[in-house]
Amino acid sequence: MAEAEPDEAGTVRGAWLDMRAAFRAAGLGSADLDARTLVSNLAGLEPHQLVTAADLALTEDLKRRLQQAADQRLAGKPVYRILGWREFYGLSLVLSEATLEPRSDTETLVDAVLPFVQECGVRKGRCDIADLGVGAGGIGLALVAGSSRARCLGIDLSATAVATAAANAEALGLSGRYRATKGDWLFGVEDTFDLIVSNPPYIPTQDLASLSREVTDYDPMLALDGGSDGLDAYRIIADQAGARLNQGGLVALEIGIGQSESVRNLFGARGFALAGSAADLGGIDRVLIFHPV
């Protein structure tokens, strides 16, 4: 099963080739990428350096950690759950059992609203943001990092998620402009905001069973289950957001596949008009932006 040449045995490159071979043999669809990501990160190397790591000795400690990582991946644990962190919009975010693993689709939301955040900050001197269902803090932290005049309140029902987001803000040097608190959407919140953002749970309850084990076993159900039609969170946000927006404020939301029309109609019935939309890299409608009318 091992790919490593005899003179590469006991080296980081050899360990990488062996892990890649094991993942391929197990039929992992992302075998090459998974092995490269795990070995390079655990060895403290850039991925391209694995090619030239033939003479870099494999320590016993690193050998043990690589074997443990390989065993976990072969058992179904996602790569970034094994590593305990993931990059999102150029920021390294620590994960916990209460947070979704941030994905590139959600970066579409940051791309869509960051120009507004920057313009609002220039125009008003600051831009106040609420990030609902904060998870690891990715959306709000990316916006705060992208504008020195942005400030964000992250709200999540999970105390563990709140602690994770706050720790990420501290590690990134953004805690002065980012605060995370335990809460249930905007219930009890009296502050007003220039922007309300959210990647809420949007998977219909009956569809959860069809998700891969990598999702159902490791992502929190609280962040996935959107109710019978996947729209429960959107109804709550639409009901609450109007009273919590400053003049000229926006609501920006990630949506699931095929939900665009339903979410537009839902917000339209509650006094909002569509201000913009954005598709992800696959061309799928992923973000809707609304303003009160």
N, C-alpha and C positions, 0 to 999 in steps of 0.2 A: 504493500500500500504506500510506502514511503517513496517520495520522488527525489529526495536529496541524494546527491552523489557521495561516494565514500569520503572524499576529502572535505565535504561540507558537514559531516556528522559532528554534532556538538557545537554548531555555530547557529547564530540567529537566522541566517539565510536557510540553513538546513531545517530548522524548526518551522520556518514559514512554509517551505515546500512540503514538508510532512503534513502540516495542518491543512494546507490546500488540498492535498491528495485525499486526506480523510474526509474533508467536507464534500469533495467531488464524489467520492465513493458512496457517501450517504445520500447523494442526490439533492443536496442543497442548491437551490436555484442561483443563489448569490455566493457560491462557494469561494470564488477567487477574491471578490471584494471583501467578504467577511474575514477570510484569513489575513489578507493584507491589512485591513483595519485593526484587527485584534493584535497582530504581532507588532506592527509598527507603533501602536500606542503603548502597549505594555513594555516594549523595549525602548521607548523614548526616541524613536526614529521617525524621520519623514518617510512616507510610503516608498518614494523612489530609492531611498537608501537601502531597502531590502535587497535590491539587485546587486549591490556592491558589498553586502554584509557577509560574504563568504568566509572571511577570516575573523569576524567578530565573535568572540567566544560566548557561549551560552552558559551563564551562571546557573547554579543549582536552584537558586531562588526564582530566577526568571523561567527556568524550565518547569518548575512546579506551577507557577502562575499561568503559563501558557497551556499546560496540560489541563489545569482546572478550567480555563476559559474554553478550550476545545470541548471538554466534556459538557459544559453548560450549553454551548451552542448546539452540539449534537442532540442534546435533550430538549431543544426548542427555545431556549432563552435568547431573546434578540441581542444583537451585538452591543448596542449602546446601553442596554440594561446590564450587560456583563461589565462594561467599562464604568458604568455609573454616571455618565455624563453624555451630553450631545451638543454639538455646535448648532446654533440657530441664529441666523442673520449676523454671522461673524462673532457671536458671543458664545462662550463655553458655559453651559448650564448644567448644574448638578441635578440629577433626577432622584425621585423617591417613589415609593410604592403608591403614593397618592397623586402622582402627576403623570399626565400623558407624556409620551416621548415626542417632543416637538418635531414636526415634519415640514418638508419644504413647501408643501401646499399652503401652509399658514404664513410663510414668508410673503405670499401674494397679498395678504391683508396688510402687512407692514408697508410693502411697496405702494399700495393703493392710498394709504392715508398719511405717510410720512411727509409728503409735500404740504399737505394741509397743516400738519403739526408745526412745521417749520415756518410757514406763512403766518399762522396764528400767533406764534411766539414773537415774530417781528412786529406784527400789527398791534398786539395787546401787551407785549412785554413778557407774556408767559402763556403757556397752553396747558390747561388742566385736563387730565385724561382719567377715565375710569376703565379698568380692564376687569371684565366680569368672568369668573371662572378661570382664575389666573394660572392654575397649574404650577409649572416651574417658573413662571413669570416672563416667558419669552416675548410675548407681544409688547407688553408695557415697557419692559426693559429695553427692547430694541428701539422703541420710539423715544424713550428718554435718552438713550445713547446717541440717537440720531439728531437730537435737538437740545442744545444746552438750556433752552428756555422751557422745556417740557417738564411737567411734574405728573406723576401717576399714582393713583390709588388702586391697588390690586385687591380684588375681593374674591374669596373662595369659601365654600362651605366646609372644606376640609382644613382642619388646623395644621395637619402635616404639610399640605400643599402651601399654606400661608408661610410656614416656617421655612420651607424649601425656597420659595420665591424671595423671602427676605434675606436668606443666606446668600442666594445668588446675587442679589442687589449689593450686598456688603462686599462680596468677593470681587465684583466688577467696579467697585468704587462709585456706585450710583445710589447708595442708600440715602443720601441727602435729598434726593429728588424722587425717590420711590418708596412707597410705604405699602405694606401688605397687611390685610386685616381679615379676620374671619367674619363672614356674613352670607346672607341668602339673597343673592342678586342685589337689588337696590333697596330692599326692605330696610327701613330705619335709617337710610342715608339721607342727610339733609344738605350736603354739599351739592354744588352744581358744577357742570363740566363743559368744556368746549368739544370734547370727543368722548364718546362711549364706544368701546370696542369689546368684542367677544368672539371666541371660538367655542360656542356652547355645545353641549351634547346634542347630536342631531341624528343618531341612528335609531330607527324605529325598533321598539322592544323586540318584536318578533324576528327581526333580522340579526339580532346579536348572536344567535346560535350558529349562524352561517359564517361568522368571522373566523379568521385563522387563530390557531392557538397562541401565536405570538402576540395577538391583540388581547384575546379574552383572558389569557393566563397572566398577563403582565400589565395591561393598562387598566386603570380603575373604572369600574362600571359607572360610577358617579359621573365620569367625564364622557361616557359613551352613550348612555341610555337617554334618548330624546323623547320617550313616551310612545304611545300607540302609533302616532303618525310621524314621530321625529321632530315635532314642532313645539313641544311644550315650553322649552326655554325661550323660543322666539316670541311666544305669546306674552310671557312674563316681561321680557325686555321691552316689547312694544307698549305694553300697558304702563310701564314705569318710566321710560326714558324721556318722554316729553317734558315732564315736570322737573327733570334733573339736568336739562340742557340749557346752557347759556344761549343768548341770542346768536344766531349764526352757527350754532353747534350741529354736529353730525353724529349719527350712529353708524358704525361699520361692523359688519358681521361676516364671519366665514359661514358657508352653507355646504350642505352635502349635495351629492349628485342628484339632479332632477328636482331640487327643492326651490329653484329660483322663482318660479311663478307663484308658488304657494306662499313663500315668505314675502314677496312683493305685495300680494293681495292682503296678507295679514297686516302688514304695516300700513298699507293704504287705507284699510278700514279703521285704523286708529290715528289717522290724521298726519301721516307721513307721505312724502313723495320721494321717488328715487332720485338720488343725486349723482349716482355713478355705480359702476360695476366693474369687475375684473375677472378674467379667466386665469386658470393656472397654466403651467407649462404644457399640459396636455390639451389645452383648449377648452376645458370644462369650466363652466361658471362656478366661481369659488367665493367671490366677495360681492356683497351688496352694501351700498352706502345710502343712507336716508337722511332727510332733513324734515323738520316739522313744517307744515303749511299753514 
